């Protein structure tokens, strides 16, 4: 089953508006002798980048002085691409998680994320399975379809005509 983020990659009003599209197949390319853990880590790197690419505008502060400005987010993406160990990738995921505005997380996701190991423990004890669990909770918990209507009211695409 695909992640909810995939459905919103080409949607308007994404936080990552002017960044170059990454070559995901190149990121997934591995040699036949690559271990299962390394192949899984490559898949998790792609999933992390897809979640970031689908983030709605406003879910992170991408203003010029914000923590997710163009320079910082580009550097973060390069860190994800270069993450060779579960601990490095987990650190990238936690950075993303901590940058997200809680307004863009479903209440059950906030609760579930708070039940997962604290950042220092998650990074020190990271494994592909712990990364997969954290990404699952984060991906299912982000309100990708949230937007403001003309009156400035919060609205989800699922509630209106834009769900096509």
Buried (B, 14 or more C-beta within 10 A) or exposed (E): EEBBBBEBBEBEBBBBEEBEEBEBEEBEEEEEEEEEEBBBBBBBBBBBBBBBBBBBBBBBBBEEEEBBBBEBBEEBBEBBBEBEEBBBBBBBBBBBBEBBEEEBBEEEBEEBBEEBBEBEEBBEEBBBEBBBEBBEBBBBBBBBBBBEEEEEEEBEBEEEEEEE
